[in-house]
Amino acid sequence: MKKRLISLLFALTLCVLSVLPAFASDEGFVFDLSDSIADPDALSDEARAIYNETGVALYFIITDDLEGLEATDYVTRFAEAHGFCENSVILLDEPASYYIRSTGTAKQLFSDDDLNALMQAYEDDTTYTGGVRAYYTLALAAITQSGRPLSLLSDDPAGDVSATEALVTVPGGEETSNHSKRLVDDGELLTAAQETAICKRLDEVSEKHQLDLVIVTEKTLGGKNKVAFADDYFDYNGYGYGDDHDGLLLLYCPNEGVRYISTTGDAIELFDGDSFTELTGAIIPYFDRGDYSGACLKFADACDDIIASARAFPWGMLVIALLIGMVLSYLIPMSSMKGKLKSVRSQAAASDYVRAGSMNLTENRDVFLYANVTKTPIPRERSSGGGGGGVHVGSSGTSHGGGSF
């Protein structure tokens, strides 16, 4: 009887578990074991929003050590240890290669070719964060538009997807999934290897200072004004950190003789006047000799130095102030003591300093020696906003500075 009761309870338990929904791990969806991602929690929140809407969990793991296991075994043990949802896609980035698999009902949504397309979307982006978001975007498109081949969705991943995709954020917190790469070489001036190196450097500096550095090359502006083109490209492609959309964009169109920098948010003040001249002076020689890769890399390096210098604590001024304080604290008491030692006081009349009968005036003349002239400079207007171009408002309503060089 006791064995029958235990068997009955076990059967009931299995029945209950079979109808309960599979919940996602409370530990999140992004596991960064190699400290490669700037904000893994933000990516995890985006995956949670997708899971809440679709019921499919999109996991991402990045590690430098598979602990001696094959990728498939590592993912299996990792999923069990961290309580992964049954219906999921798991993408692993490990030192040797990438690995992806689907589980549960997600197997019905993604074929092997589809999984390869998701992995390729991640691999094609130049940053870890951008790659994970590309993986999310394409997976969400496949889930919400089941029936369309994923090869077509990869060409137009944003085509009429559900509202959850709008939750995918870009640096700066702006709700958009269309954040473009920080290097767009539509002018076809760079090799693939050069693009990869430049993108990596732009991403490093942008994430370091929380200020987007963007470079765009074009064959033609299509008749559009260079200022409007640069401002609108920055505004409508999801660039910029924070509420003020901090960042700057370098636009280069050699066919139309355009070299222009648009600044936004904090960059308007950071790259104004002397700093704008310093930046442009650093990259002009590279453009002049046709070294476009060098110009782009120097742009990133110069921006890094200028921003770091502008935001650095003024230790030099502090040391000078301390030295002045120490000198004054020494001189003021000394002058006070010297005053007490003086036995001679100044006299009101000159006669007190002349010995009687020692000086006889034989001639009296008035001689003009000099004149005091005070000049007041006439105030001159100064343009503000980077490069002397003044601050203006783009078509999106965002304020910009900048200038040509």
Secondary structure in CASP SS format (residue, H / E / C, confidence):
PFRMAT SS
TARGET T0000
AUTHOR 0000-0000-0000
METHOD secondary structure of the structure
MODEL  1
M C 1.00
K H 1.00
K H 1.00
R H 1.00
L H 1.00
I H 1.00
S H 1.00
L H 1.00
L H 1.00
F H 1.00
A H 1.00
L H 1.00
T H 1.00
L H 1.00
C H 1.00
V H 1.00
L H 1.00
S H 1.00
V H 1.00
L C 1.00
P C 1.00
A C 1.00
F C 1.00
A C 1.00
S C 1.00
D C 1.00
E C 1.00
G C 1.00
F C 1.00
V E 1.00
F E 1.00
D E 1.00
L C 1.00
S C 1.00
D C 1.00
S C 1.00
I C 1.00
A C 1.00
D C 1.00
P H 1.00
D H 1.00
A H 1.00
L H 1.00
S H 1.00
D H 1.00
E H 1.00
A H 1.00
R H 1.00
A H 1.00
I H 1.00
Y H 1.00
N H 1.00
E H 1.00
T H 1.00
G C 1.00
V C 1.00
A E 1.00
L E 1.00
Y E 1.00
F E 1.00
I E 1.00
I E 1.00
T C 1.00
D C 1.00
D C 1.00
L C 1.00
E C 1.00
G C 1.00
L C 1.00
E C 1.00
A H 1.00
T H 1.00
D H 1.00
Y H 1.00
V H 1.00
T H 1.00
R H 1.00
F H 1.00
A H 1.00
E H 1.00
A H 1.00
H C 1.00
G C 1.00
F C 1.00
C C 1.00
E C 1.00
N C 1.00
S E 1.00
V E 1.00
I E 1.00
L E 1.00
L E 1.00
D E 1.00
E C 1.00
P C 1.00
A C 1.00
S C 1.00
Y E 1.00
Y E 1.00
I E 1.00
R E 1.00
S E 1.00
T E 1.00
G C 1.00
T C 1.00
A H 1.00
K H 1.00
Q H 1.00
L H 1.00
F C 1.00
S C 1.00
D H 1.00
D H 1.00
D H 1.00
L H 1.00
N H 1.00
A H 1.00
L H 1.00
M H 1.00
Q H 1.00
A H 1.00
Y H 1.00
E H 1.00
D H 1.00
D C 1.00
T C 1.00
T C 1.00
Y H 1.00
T H 1.00
G H 1.00
G H 1.00
V H 1.00
R H 1.00
A H 1.00
Y H 1.00
Y H 1.00
T H 1.00
L H 1.00
A H 1.00
L H 1.00
A H 1.00
A H 1.00
I H 1.00
T H 1.00
Q C 1.00
S C 1.00
G C 1.00
R C 1.00
P C 1.00
L H 1.00
S H 1.00
L H 1.00
L H 1.00
S C 1.00
D C 1.00
D C 1.00
P C 1.00
A C 1.00
G C 1.00
D C 1.00
V C 1.00
S C 1.00
A H 1.00
T H 1.00
E H 1.00
A H 1.00
L H 1.00
V C 1.00
T E 1.00
V C 1.00
P C 1.00
G C 1.00
G C 1.00
E C 1.00
E E 1.00
T C 1.00
S C 1.00
N C 1.00
H C 1.00
S C 1.00
K C 1.00
R C 1.00
L E 1.00
V E 1.00
D E 1.00
D C 1.00
G C 1.00
E C 1.00
L C 1.00
L C 1.00
T C 1.00
A H 1.00
A H 1.00
Q H 1.00
E H 1.00
T H 1.00
A H 1.00
I H 1.00
C H 1.00
K H 1.00
R H 1.00
L H 1.00
D H 1.00
E H 1.00
V H 1.00
S H 1.00
E H 1.00
K H 1.00
H H 1.00
Q C 1.00
L C 1.00
D E 1.00
L E 1.00
V E 1.00
I E 1.00
V E 1.00
T E 1.00
E C 1.00
K C 1.00
T C 1.00
L C 1.00
G C 1.00
G C 1.00
K C 1.00
N C 1.00
K H 1.00
V H 1.00
A H 1.00
F H 1.00
A H 1.00
D H 1.00
D H 1.00
Y H 1.00
F H 1.00
D H 1.00
Y H 1.00
N C 1.00
G C 1.00
Y C 1.00
G C 1.00
Y E 1.00
G C 1.00
D C 1.00
D C 1.00
H C 1.00
D E 1.00
G E 1.00
L E 1.00
L E 1.00
L E 1.00
L E 1.00
Y E 1.00
C E 1.00
P H 1.00
N H 1.00
E H 1.00
G C 1.00
V E 1.00
R E 1.00
Y E 1.00
I E 1.00
S E 1.00
T E 1.00
T E 1.00
G C 1.00
D C 1.00
A H 1.00
I H 1.00
E H 1.00
L H 1.00
F C 1.00
D C 1.00
G C 1.00
D H 1.00
S H 1.00
F H 1.00
T H 1.00
E H 1.00
L H 1.00
T H 1.00
G H 1.00
A H 1.00
I H 1.00
I H 1.00
P H 1.00
Y H 1.00
F H 1.00
D H 1.00
R C 1.00
G C 1.00
D C 1.00
Y H 1.00
S H 1.00
G H 1.00
A H 1.00
C H 1.00
L H 1.00
K H 1.00
F H 1.00
A H 1.00
D H 1.00
A H 1.00
C H 1.00
D H 1.00
D H 1.00
I H 1.00
I H 1.00
A H 1.00
S H 1.00
A H 1.00
R H 1.00
A C 1.00
F C 1.00
P C 1.00
W H 1.00
G H 1.00
M H 1.00
L H 1.00
V H 1.00
I H 1.00
A H 1.00
L H 1.00
L H 1.00
I H 1.00
G H 1.00
M H 1.00
V H 1.00
L H 1.00
S H 1.00
Y H 1.00
L H 1.00
I H 1.00
P H 1.00
M H 1.00
S H 1.00
S H 1.00
M H 1.00
K H 1.00
G H 1.00
K H 1.00
L H 1.00
K C 1.00
S C 1.00
V C 1.00
R C 1.00
S C 1.00
Q C 1.00
A C 1.00
A C 1.00
A H 1.00
S H 1.00
D H 1.00
Y H 1.00
V C 1.00
R C 1.00
A C 1.00
G C 1.00
S C 1.00
M C 1.00
N C 1.00
L C 1.00
T C 1.00
E C 1.00
N C 1.00
R C 1.00
D C 1.00
V C 1.00
F C 1.00
L C 1.00
Y C 1.00
A C 1.00
N C 1.00
V C 1.00
T C 1.00
K C 1.00
T C 1.00
P C 1.00
I C 1.00
P C 1.00
R C 1.00
E C 1.00
R C 1.00
S C 1.00
S C 1.00
G C 1.00
G C 1.00
G C 1.00
G C 1.00
G C 1.00
G C 1.00
V C 1.00
H E 1.00
V E 1.00
G C 1.00
S C 1.00
S C 1.00
G C 1.00
T C 1.00
S E 1.00
H E 1.00
G E 1.00
G E 1.00
G E 1.00
S E 1.00
F C 1.00
END
